[in-house]
Amino acid sequence: MRIRNLLRVRSIFLIKRHITSDSTMKVFTQMKNPITGNTEWDVQDEDYDYHQEIARSAFADMLHDTERNKKYYRALQLAIEKMHSEGKKANVLDIGTGTGLLSIMAARCGADSIVACEAFKPMAECCMKILECNGVADKITVIPKRSTELTVGEDGDLKEKANILVTEVFDTELIGEGALSTFSHAHEYLLEKDCIVVPDSAVIYAQVVECSTLWKWNKLNDLADSDLDIILKTPQKMKDCPGSAAVHDLQLSQLPRQTFNELSDPIPVFFYDWSGRTPTIFKRTVTHNFNANRTGKAQVVFMWWDLNMDPEGKILLSCAPWWCHPSADLVAERPQDTIPWRDHWMQAVYYLPKEISIQKGSTATLISCQDEYSLWFYLEDEKTKYIDYKRPDCDCGIHMALSRTHISYLNDGKRSKRFLEQLKDVVTKQSVVLDLNGSSLMGLSAAKIGAKAVYILESSKLNLGILNEYIVTNDINNIHFVSDVTDELLNKVTNVICDPNCVNAILPWENLKMAHLLYKYSSKLKNCSSILPEGCEIWTMPVEFQHLHKIRIPLGRCEGIDMGIFDRLVENSRGISDADIESQPLWEYPCKSRGEPVKLLTIDFTDLKPVYATDGLHDIVKIETSDDQLVNGFVLWAVWRIGGRQSSGPIQTPKVGERVDWDPHTRQAVKILKKSYEVDSLRWSYQVACDLGKGQFNVNIELLLD
């Protein structure tokens, strides 16, 4: 499951239960408002907590993965046929059954007994209803337990050990969901020695790559202006930091081909025998020598894995990016569109502790390390050797305080140069600058440019540690940190700045923290002569996602199996949870514009109002083209005015009917529709309400159907 699926639109800290006067149970959820920074309580349905998990789960995306489903189905069929051909009963164990899809497949393939376990009880209950709906409830026993809690025996969960195991306990890193311990325990306690496992085995591949684009998501560069003069030097501690070993999961096939340089062929670094024929290894380090294909800087390792679904290796399920995928049409205009798409399993990027220059034809050594749940990599050549290969840990604070997307944002030279140019225009030797975003470098830049004093509103110890390192490295002595802004300070401020990308913001409008604070302080800012950004606009546009909609749309029937009960559970959960509009990095998810962009709201930071409310009605017009024209979602983004328009959405003005190029350094907001609709006299409406005093922003977009 992708790491970003675990992000919350609002951070839930605490849940308390309360019985109301009508004897119904309610929960009070304590959440942090990213605009105000305040902790707030909200009353929710008693099952709010697990509805959140269901609404944001990757179940639907996984079940929309047709290739995965078909290959599991075929491998199960072969396993059951093999048992029967040997005169044995086919006794199937399904670990982590979820909706019960794999168990139903086993039943349809003629399994003699099936036990399915599912630890998440709401899902187990849903599974039992799905089994009943599909007429197989009498063939499958559902146990609401973890597989490690199952017992075998006359009075146990399984009457006898199973001889077929089917399970899908993998993530992008393959072993991150505990696959090693799951298989090891199953073979020791739940399975016969000569069992068949679906899948049978797996191989992890690694490829050493130079990619300056991705390297900017890992290391902060020196900050330069448009004349390429260095404004802020990055502290050496941050340049030398090995970074974080945490996996960076991406749709690598969407990374522009010209942005990376393959220094090695794909290297099979780890083999996993799920069948039990060889013992499970929970921790290991392996080395592979390779000859460099090209000259370049080794910076990152691309990783993906393949599953061998059957013992004979006839059925292969590959998660490789397009340039290494066995199904890719390499001569197609867009070969990445010719391979199966999935979001629950992607590819991974691992950042090497330091970049190493290697020459074409030279020999280097890739060191691949694995513990029970994760991987990490080192690279050595004749000049670079390591004492040990311990898991890298951040010692500079950057990788603990900032997300990788935020690091890439700070490294976005075009954006920072524009902000710096505006700072130079307004900051003088008499300026007293108030910086409202301590997770950026613009306050420090104002000090270097020549401001008399800079006050940075920041209380996070991690952010303060980073800023202090920059202060020492760049010999800055006119910075003051404040955790609150006093009236006395506001009376002195001549310039207010706020880089519009706050570290805690997830949705675009959550960066309106600046507008909330400016409204709060406005009556005291009597000597303020400039504000950066000058304002903000919120935009939206109807789109046709190529694949992203599959993470949310109903399943209907999956491989001929009725999943309507699961669809209704998800729909009800989405109504209770806050997942109607979510955050996604759209540069990874191709889409086409299906209507002109519409500006929903404009906020002028020099003339703030307490409340903003707008609404509107728009048509989606069919254009002249031979292609099918569908709408399955809306995308929302912010445009900031910083000496011009700075988009956190499309890089260029979208053209209706064409693909949209998205800013890779920010996330956009997405509303996914329940189905795809043909563009034919469609209309849509919107309502926006923004209360700057309370720090509340609400937007509603609806497709109007006759």
Beta strands, then each sheet from edge to edge (+ up, - down):
strand 1: 11-19
strand 2: 25-32
strand 3: 39-45
strand 4: 91-95
strand 5: 113-117
strand 6: 140-143
strand 7: 162-167
strand 8: 191-198
strand 9: 201-210
strand 10: 223-224
strand 11: 230-232
strand 12: 248-250
strand 13: 261-262
strand 14: 267-273
strand 15: 284-291
strand 16: 296-308
strand 17: 316-318
strand 18: 347-358
strand 19: 363-370
strand 20: 375-380
strand 21: 432-435
strand 22: 453-457
strand 23: 479-482
strand 24: 495-497
strand 25: 530-532
strand 26: 535-545
strand 27: 557-558
strand 28: 561-562
strand 29: 582-584
strand 30: 591-593
strand 31: 598-604
strand 32: 611-620
strand 33: 630-641
strand 34: 645-647
strand 35: 668-678
strand 36: 682-691
strand 37: 696-704
sheet 1: 1+ 2- 3+
sheet 2: 6+ 5+ 4+ 7+ 8+
sheet 3: 12+ 18- 16+ 9- 13+
sheet 4: 12+ 18- 16+ 9- 14+
sheet 5: 10+ 11-
sheet 6: 12+ 18- 16+ 17-
sheet 7: 15+ 19- 20+
sheet 8: 23+ 22+ 21+ 24+ 25+
sheet 9: 29+ 35- 33+ 26- 30+
sheet 10: 29+ 35- 33+ 26- 31+
sheet 11: 27+ 28-
sheet 12: 29+ 35- 33+ 34-
sheet 13: 32+ 36- 37+
end
